[in-house]
Amino acid sequence: MNDTTVSGRTRLAVTGSVATLAAMAATTLAAALARAVGVDFEVPDGGETIPLPGVAVVTGFFSVVGIVIAAALRRWSARPAERFGWTAVSLTALSLLPPLLVGANTATAATLIGLHLIAAAVMIPALVRSLC
């Protein structure tokens, strides 16, 4: 293991951690603002309302999944930044479907889609840059 590998892994871990915290803060703030203007975050299929801490936890979990994918591609791909970009954009596109399928009202579904896009807008560029 050479110094370049260690510093690259450290850079990815630090960048990913900071970006995760930023994504969690941004999505939670956006969800709080949406709730303040009347979005109820009720998911009829489960009959529950998504709590603000739930937004943060889910954002954090999937951001860490993104970091793991980036680390794997860094290790096993000849072009990790390019591969990660395509993978992350594809997974983000797939993540936009569930809000439309759970039967939530239009405001809730649109807000959930927006929250997914906010998290992606924070995480993807940060991780791509750290892979270059």
MARMARKOL-45996 format. One record per residue: residue number from 1; x, y, z of N, C-alpha, C, O in turn. Coordinates in Angstrom, 1 decimal. Layout:
N
TORPA     n       nX       nY       nZ      caX      caY      caZ       cX       cY       cZ       oX       oY       oZ
TORPA   NUM        X        Y        Z        X        Y        Z        X        Y        Z        X        Y        Z
...
This chain:
132
TORPA     n       nX       nY       nZ      caX      caY      caZ       cX       cY       cZ       oX       oY       oZ
TORPA     1      0.9     -1.2      0.0      0.0      0.0      0.0      0.9      1.2      0.0      1.8      1.4      0.9
TORPA     2      0.7      2.1     -1.0      1.5      3.3     -1.0      0.8      4.5     -0.4     -0.4      4.5     -0.1
TORPA     3      1.5      5.6     -0.3      1.0      6.8      0.3     -0.2      7.4     -0.5     -1.1      8.0      0.0
TORPA     4     -0.1      7.3     -1.8     -1.1      7.8     -2.7     -2.5      7.1     -2.4     -3.5      7.7     -2.4
TORPA     5     -2.4      5.8     -2.2     -3.7      5.0     -1.9     -4.2      5.4     -0.6     -5.5      5.7     -0.5
TORPA     6     -3.4      5.6      0.4     -3.9      6.0      1.7     -4.5      7.4      1.7     -5.5      7.6      2.2
TORPA     7     -3.8      8.3      1.1     -4.3      9.7      1.0     -5.5      9.8      0.2     -6.4     10.6      0.5
TORPA     8     -5.7      9.0     -0.9     -6.9      8.9     -1.7     -8.1      8.4     -0.9     -9.2      8.9     -1.0
TORPA     9     -7.8      7.3     -0.1     -8.9      6.8      0.7     -9.3      7.8      1.8    -10.5      7.9      2.1
TORPA    10     -8.3      8.4      2.4     -8.6      9.4      3.5     -9.4     10.6      2.9    -10.3     11.0      3.5
TORPA    11     -9.0     11.0      1.7     -9.7     12.1      1.1    -11.1     11.8      0.8    -12.0     12.6      1.0
TORPA    12    -11.3     10.6      0.3    -12.7     10.1      0.0    -13.5     10.0      1.3    -14.7     10.4      1.3
TORPA    13    -12.9      9.5      2.3    -13.6      9.3      3.6    -14.0     10.7      4.2    -15.1     10.9      4.7
TORPA    14    -13.0     11.6      4.2    -13.3     12.9      4.8    -14.3     13.7      3.9    -15.3     14.2      4.5
TORPA    15    -14.1     13.7      2.6    -15.0     14.4      1.7    -16.4     13.8      1.8    -17.4     14.5      1.9
TORPA    16    -16.5     12.5      1.8    -17.8     11.8      2.0    -18.5     12.1      3.3    -19.7     12.3      3.3
TORPA    17    -17.7     12.1      4.4    -18.3     12.4      5.7    -18.8     13.8      5.7    -19.9     14.1      6.2
TORPA    18    -18.1     14.8      5.3    -18.5     16.2      5.3    -19.7     16.4      4.4    -20.7     17.0      4.7
TORPA    19    -19.7     15.7      3.2    -20.8     15.8      2.3    -22.0     15.2      2.9    -23.1     15.7      2.7
TORPA    20    -21.9     14.1      3.6    -23.0     13.4      4.2    -23.7     14.3      5.2    -24.9     14.5      5.2
TORPA    21    -22.8     14.9      6.1    -23.4     15.9      7.1    -24.1     17.1      6.4    -25.2     17.5      6.8
TORPA    22    -23.5     17.6      5.3    -24.1     18.7      4.6    -25.4     18.2      3.9    -26.4     19.0      4.0
TORPA    23    -25.5     17.0      3.4    -26.7     16.5      2.7    -27.8     16.3      3.8    -29.0     16.6      3.6
TORPA    24    -27.4     15.8      4.9    -28.4     15.6      6.0    -28.9     16.9      6.5    -30.2     17.0      6.7
TORPA    25    -28.1     17.9      6.7    -28.6     19.2      7.1    -29.5     19.9      6.0    -30.5     20.4      6.4
TORPA    26    -29.0     19.8      4.8    -29.8     20.4      3.7    -31.2     19.8      3.5    -32.2     20.5      3.4
TORPA    27    -31.2     18.4      3.6    -32.5     17.8      3.4    -33.5     18.0      4.6    -34.7     18.2      4.4
TORPA    28    -32.9     18.0      5.8    -33.7     18.2      7.0    -34.2     19.6      7.0    -35.4     19.8      7.4
TORPA    29    -33.4     20.6      6.7    -33.8     22.0      6.6    -34.9     22.1      5.5    -35.9     22.8      5.8
TORPA    30    -34.7     21.6      4.4    -35.7     21.7      3.3    -37.0     21.0      3.7    -38.1     21.5      3.5
TORPA    31    -36.9     19.9      4.4    -38.2     19.2      4.9    -38.9     20.0      6.0    -40.1     20.1      6.0
TORPA    32    -38.1     20.6      6.8    -38.7     21.5      7.9    -39.4     22.7      7.2    -40.5     23.1      7.6
TORPA    33    -38.8     23.3      6.2    -39.4     24.4      5.5    -40.7     23.9      4.8    -41.7     24.6      4.8
TORPA    34    -40.6     22.8      4.2    -41.8     22.2      3.5    -42.9     22.0      4.5    -44.1     22.3      4.2
TORPA    35    -42.6     21.4      5.6    -43.6     21.1      6.7    -44.2     22.5      7.2    -45.4     22.5      7.4
TORPA    36    -43.4     23.5      7.3    -43.8     24.8      7.7    -44.8     25.4      6.8    -45.7     26.2      7.2
TORPA    37    -44.7     25.1      5.5    -45.7     25.6      4.5    -46.9     24.7      4.2    -47.7     24.9      3.3
TORPA    38    -46.9     23.6      5.0    -48.1     22.7      4.9    -47.9     21.3      4.3    -48.9     20.6      4.2
TORPA    39    -46.7     21.0      3.9    -46.6     19.6      3.4    -46.6     18.6      4.6    -46.0     18.8      5.6
TORPA    40    -47.5     17.6      4.5    -47.8     16.8      5.6    -46.9     15.5      5.7    -46.8     14.9      6.8
TORPA    41    -46.2     15.2      4.7    -45.3     14.0      4.7    -46.0     12.7      5.1    -45.3     11.8      5.6
TORPA    42    -47.3     12.6      4.9    -48.0     11.4      5.2    -47.9     10.4      4.0    -48.1     10.8      2.9
TORPA    43    -47.6      9.2      4.4    -47.5      8.1      3.4    -48.7      7.2      3.7    -48.6      6.4      4.6
TORPA    44    -49.7      7.3      2.8    -50.9      6.5      3.1    -50.7      5.0      3.1    -51.5      4.4      3.9
TORPA    45    -49.8      4.5      2.4    -49.7      3.0      2.4    -49.3      2.5      3.8    -49.8      1.4      4.2
TORPA    46    -48.6      3.2      4.5    -48.2      2.8      5.9    -49.0      3.6      6.9    -49.0      3.3      8.1
TORPA    47    -49.7      4.6      6.5    -50.5      5.4      7.4    -49.7      6.3      8.4    -50.2      6.7      9.4
TORPA    48    -48.5      6.5      8.1    -47.6      7.2      9.0    -47.1      8.5      8.3    -47.1      8.7      7.1
TORPA    49    -46.6      9.4      9.2    -46.0     10.6      8.7    -44.5     10.5      8.9    -44.1     10.1      9.9
TORPA    50    -43.8     10.9      7.9    -42.3     10.8      8.0    -41.8     12.0      8.9    -42.1     13.1      8.6
TORPA    51    -41.1     11.6     10.0    -40.6     12.6     10.9    -39.4     13.3     10.4    -38.6     12.7      9.5
TORPA    52    -39.1     14.5     10.8    -37.9     15.2     10.3    -36.6     14.4     10.6    -35.7     14.3      9.8
TORPA    53    -36.4     13.8     11.8    -35.2     13.0     12.1    -35.1     11.8     11.1    -34.0     11.4     10.8
TORPA    54    -36.3     11.3     10.7    -36.3     10.2      9.7    -35.7     10.6      8.4    -35.0      9.9      7.7
TORPA    55    -35.9     11.9      8.0    -35.3     12.4      6.8    -33.8     12.4      6.9    -33.1     12.0      6.0
TORPA    56    -33.3     12.9      8.0    -31.9     13.0      8.3    -31.2     11.6      8.3    -30.2     11.4      7.7
TORPA    57    -31.9     10.6      9.0    -31.3      9.3      9.1    -31.3      8.6      7.7    -30.3      8.0      7.3
TORPA    58    -32.4      8.7      6.9    -32.4      8.1      5.6    -31.4      8.7      4.7    -30.7      8.0      3.9
TORPA    59    -31.3     10.0      4.7    -30.2     10.7      3.9    -28.8     10.3      4.3    -28.0     10.0      3.5
TORPA    60    -28.6     10.2      5.6    -27.3      9.7      6.1    -27.0      8.3      5.7    -25.9      8.0      5.2
TORPA    61    -27.9      7.4      5.8    -27.7      6.0      5.5    -27.4      5.9      4.0    -26.4      5.2      3.6
TORPA    62    -28.2      6.5      3.1    -27.9      6.3      1.7    -26.7      7.1      1.2    -26.1      6.7      0.2
TORPA    63    -26.3      8.2      1.9    -25.1      8.9      1.6    -23.9      8.0      1.9    -22.9      7.9      1.1
TORPA    64    -24.0      7.2      3.0    -22.9      6.3      3.4    -22.8      5.2      2.3    -21.8      4.7      2.0
TORPA    65    -24.0      4.7      1.9    -24.0      3.7      0.8    -23.3      4.3     -0.4    -22.5      3.5     -1.1
TORPA    66    -23.5      5.5     -0.7    -22.8      6.1     -1.8    -21.3      6.2     -1.6    -20.5      6.0     -2.6
TORPA    67    -20.9      6.5     -0.4    -19.4      6.5     -0.1    -18.8      5.1     -0.3    -17.8      4.9     -0.8
TORPA    68    -19.6      4.1      0.1    -19.1      2.7      0.0    -19.0      2.3     -1.5    -18.0      1.7     -1.9
TORPA    69    -20.0      2.7     -2.3    -19.9      2.5     -3.7    -18.7      3.2     -4.4    -18.0      2.6     -5.2
TORPA    70    -18.5      4.4     -4.0    -17.4      5.2     -4.5    -16.1      4.6     -4.1    -15.1      4.5     -4.9
TORPA    71    -16.0      4.1     -2.9    -14.7      3.4     -2.4    -14.5      2.1     -3.2    -13.3      1.8     -3.6
TORPA    72    -15.5      1.4     -3.5    -15.4      0.1     -4.2    -14.9      0.4     -5.7    -14.1     -0.2     -6.2
TORPA    73    -15.6      1.5     -6.3    -15.2      1.8     -7.6    -13.7      2.4     -7.6    -13.0      2.1     -8.6
TORPA    74    -13.4      3.1     -6.6    -12.0      3.6     -6.5    -11.0      2.5     -6.5     -9.9      2.5     -7.1
TORPA    75    -11.4      1.4     -5.8    -10.5      0.2     -5.7    -10.5     -0.6     -6.9     -9.4     -1.1     -7.3
TORPA    76    -11.6     -0.8     -7.6    -11.7     -1.8     -8.6    -12.0     -1.3    -10.0    -12.1     -2.1    -11.0
TORPA    77    -12.1      0.0    -10.2    -12.4      0.5    -11.5    -11.2      1.4    -12.0    -10.5      2.0    -11.3
TORPA    78    -11.0      1.3    -13.3     -9.9      2.1    -14.0    -10.3      3.5    -14.1     -9.5      4.4    -14.1
TORPA    79    -11.7      3.8    -14.1    -12.2      5.1    -14.2    -13.3      5.4    -13.1    -14.4      5.4    -13.4
TORPA    80    -12.8      5.4    -11.9    -13.8      5.4    -10.8    -14.7      6.7    -10.8    -15.9      6.5    -10.5
TORPA    81    -14.2      7.8    -11.1    -15.1      9.0    -11.1    -16.2      9.0    -12.1    -17.3      9.2    -11.8
TORPA    82    -15.8      8.5    -13.3    -16.8      8.4    -14.4    -17.9      7.3    -14.0    -19.1      7.5    -14.2
TORPA    83    -17.4      6.2    -13.6    -18.3      5.1    -13.2    -19.2      5.5    -12.1    -20.4      5.2    -12.1
TORPA    84    -18.6      6.1    -11.1    -19.4      6.6     -9.9    -20.5      7.6    -10.4    -21.7      7.5     -9.9
TORPA    85    -20.1      8.5    -11.2    -21.1      9.5    -11.7    -22.3      8.9    -12.3    -23.4      9.2    -12.0
TORPA    86    -22.0      7.9    -13.3    -23.1      7.2    -13.9    -24.0      6.4    -13.0    -25.2      6.4    -13.1
TORPA    87    -23.3      5.7    -12.1    -24.0      4.8    -11.1    -24.9      5.7    -10.2    -26.0      5.4    -10.0
TORPA    88    -24.3      6.8     -9.7    -25.0      7.6     -8.7    -26.2      8.3     -9.4    -27.3      8.4     -8.8
TORPA    89    -26.0      8.8    -10.6    -27.2      9.4    -11.3    -28.3      8.4    -11.6    -29.4      8.7    -11.5
TORPA    90    -27.9      7.2    -12.0    -28.9      6.1    -12.3    -29.6      5.7    -11.0    -30.8      5.6    -11.0
TORPA    91    -28.9      5.6     -9.9    -29.6      5.2     -8.6    -30.4      6.4     -8.1    -31.5      6.1     -7.6
TORPA    92    -30.0      7.6     -8.4    -30.9      8.8     -8.0    -32.1      8.7     -8.8    -33.2      9.0     -8.3
TORPA    93    -32.0      8.5    -10.1    -33.2      8.4    -10.9    -34.2      7.3    -10.4    -35.4      7.5    -10.4
TORPA    94    -33.7      6.2    -10.1    -34.5      5.1     -9.5    -35.1      5.5     -8.2    -36.3      5.1     -7.9
TORPA    95    -34.4      6.3     -7.4    -34.9      6.7     -6.1    -36.1      7.7     -6.2    -36.8      7.9     -5.2
TORPA    96    -36.3      8.2     -7.4    -37.4      9.2     -7.6    -38.8      8.5     -7.8    -39.8      9.1     -7.7
TORPA    97    -38.7      7.2     -8.0    -39.9      6.4     -8.3    -40.8      6.1     -7.0    -42.0      6.4     -7.1
TORPA    98    -40.2      5.7     -5.9    -41.0      5.4     -4.7    -41.9      6.5     -4.3    -43.1      6.2     -3.9
TORPA    99    -41.5      7.8     -4.2    -42.4      8.8     -3.8    -43.7      8.9     -4.7    -44.7      9.3     -4.2
TORPA   100    -43.5      8.5     -5.9    -44.7      8.5     -6.8    -45.6      7.3     -6.7    -46.7      7.3     -7.1
TORPA   101    -45.0      6.2     -6.1    -45.8      4.9     -6.0    -46.4      4.6     -4.7    -47.2      3.7     -4.6
TORPA   102    -46.1      5.4     -3.6    -46.6      5.1     -2.3    -48.0      5.7     -2.0    -48.6      5.4     -1.0
TORPA   103    -48.5      6.5     -3.0    -49.9      7.0     -2.8    -49.9      8.3     -2.0    -51.0      8.7     -1.5
TORPA   104    -48.8      8.9     -1.8    -48.8     10.2     -1.1    -49.4     11.3     -2.0    -49.5     11.2     -3.2
TORPA   105    -49.9     12.4     -1.3    -50.4     13.5     -2.1    -49.4     14.1     -2.9    -48.2     13.9     -2.7
TORPA   106    -49.8     15.0     -3.8    -48.9     15.6     -4.7    -47.8     16.4     -4.1    -46.6     16.3     -4.4
TORPA   107    -48.1     17.2     -3.0    -47.2     18.0     -2.3    -46.1     17.2     -1.6    -44.9     17.5     -1.7
TORPA   108    -46.5     16.1     -1.0    -45.6     15.2     -0.3    -44.7     14.5     -1.3    -43.5     14.5     -1.1
TORPA   109    -45.3     14.0     -2.4    -44.5     13.3     -3.4    -43.4     14.2     -4.0    -42.3     13.9     -4.2
TORPA   110    -43.9     15.4     -4.4    -43.0     16.4     -5.0    -41.9     16.8     -4.1    -40.7     17.0     -4.5
TORPA   111    -42.2     17.0     -2.8    -41.2     17.4     -1.8    -40.2     16.2     -1.6    -39.0     16.5     -1.5
TORPA   112    -40.7     15.0     -1.5    -39.8     13.9     -1.4    -38.8     13.7     -2.6    -37.6     13.5     -2.4
TORPA   113    -39.3     14.0     -3.7    -38.5     14.0     -4.9    -37.4     15.1     -4.8    -36.3     14.9     -5.1
TORPA   114    -37.9     16.2     -4.4    -36.9     17.3     -4.2    -35.9     17.0     -3.2    -34.7     17.4     -3.4
TORPA   115    -36.2     16.4     -2.1    -35.3     16.0     -1.1    -34.2     15.0     -1.7    -33.0     15.1     -1.3
TORPA   116    -34.7     14.1     -2.5    -33.7     13.2     -3.1    -32.8     13.9     -4.0    -31.6     13.6     -4.0
TORPA   117    -33.3     14.9     -4.7    -32.4     15.7     -5.6    -31.5     16.6     -4.9    -30.3     16.8     -5.3
TORPA   118    -31.9     17.1     -3.8    -31.0     17.9     -2.9    -29.8     17.1     -2.4    -28.7     17.5     -2.5
TORPA   119    -30.1     15.9     -1.9    -29.1     15.0     -1.4    -28.1     14.6     -2.5    -26.9     14.6     -2.3
TORPA   120    -28.7     14.3     -3.7    -27.8     13.9     -4.8    -26.9     15.1     -5.2    -25.8     14.9     -5.6
TORPA   121    -27.5     16.3     -5.2    -26.8     17.5     -5.6    -25.6     17.8     -4.7    -24.6     18.4     -5.1
TORPA   122    -25.7     17.4     -3.5    -24.6     17.6     -2.5    -23.6     16.4     -2.6    -22.4     16.7     -2.7
TORPA   123    -24.1     15.2     -2.6    -23.2     14.0     -2.6    -22.5     13.7     -3.9    -21.3     13.5     -3.8
TORPA   124    -23.2     13.7     -5.0    -22.5     13.2     -6.2    -21.3     14.1     -6.6    -20.3     13.5     -6.8
TORPA   125    -21.5     15.4     -6.7    -20.3     16.2     -7.1    -19.1     16.1     -6.1    -18.0     16.0     -6.5
TORPA   126    -19.4     16.0     -4.9    -18.4     15.9     -3.9    -17.6     14.6     -4.0    -16.4     14.6     -4.0
TORPA   127    -18.3     13.5     -4.2    -17.7     12.2     -4.3    -16.9     12.1     -5.7    -15.9     11.5     -5.7
TORPA   128    -17.5     12.6     -6.7    -16.9     12.5     -8.0    -15.6     13.3     -8.0    -14.5     12.8     -8.4
TORPA   129    -15.6     14.5     -7.4    -14.3     15.3     -7.3    -13.3     14.5     -6.4    -12.1     14.6     -6.7
TORPA   130    -13.7     13.8     -5.4    -12.7     13.1     -4.5    -12.2     11.9     -5.2    -11.1     11.4     -4.8
TORPA   131    -12.8     11.4     -6.3    -12.3     10.3     -7.0    -11.4     10.7     -8.2    -10.7      9.8     -8.7
TORPA   132    -11.4     11.9     -8.5    -10.5     12.4     -9.6     -9.1     12.5     -9.2     -8.2     12.8    -10.0
